[in-house]
């Protein structure tokens, strides 16, 4: 009996090591919203600063980066600029981002905006739970006083969720109950980077195949189930993130009664099978 127990123990240890090896060799990475580490977005403002949590990259370095920002209800920044341009997608609550003298445009979840480098603006938030995804193409990301403003030649864009244009990926015409995409920036060809929203209707299971070398995805709405393999299924709440390197396939299921929306940054064509 002791010999048998030893054999069983050796088998279990070997199996566990094999599972770890599979995970270590995987080109897929995940950051659940519950695992995000938060720190002040603008340390100079102390407790008055929104909280930031990096999903990929390093906003204090020189590379491209994606990070989350949490705002307190009623937050409103002083007029300021950034040294680099950024893009934003509202995940929870309502965000206003515009010229200091502009009327409030409260953008709900699924809205998209851009902020050019050097342009004076304010950012405000309302709601009990405010969260946005921010993306830069090159760091570092700095918050600077309005007196350092400059004209980069670009202008900001604010697109309310109700104005997002969806393209049906199953048929030529848009209809309910079909997987859809909305292209936000860039060009989806010739291995160029671009950003898009993917909308998965209720009760749909699909695979997303990417031919690009870069693939970043953030859950904007809903709670998708992500199939790492047949036995490992991750439950991704809004604000969670996954990525892959090189050509890849991602299996996702929407078991809820509401749409799931993903934001994807990639340099490859996307194909869907369901």
Secondary structure, DSSP 4 states (H G I P E B T S, - for coil): -HHHHHHHHHHHHHHHHHHHHHHHH-S-EEE-GGGPPPEESSGGGGGGSPEEEEEES-TTSSS-EEEEEEE-TT-BPPSEEESS-EEEEEEEEEEEEE-TTSPP--B-TT-EEEE-TT--BEEEEEEEEEEEEEEESSS---EEEGGG----S---EEE-GGGPPPEESSSSS--TTS-EEEEEEE-SSTT--EEEEEEE-TTEEEEEEE-SSEEEEEEEES-EEEESSSS-EEEE-TT-EEEEESSEEEEEEE-SSS-EEEEEEESS-EEEE-
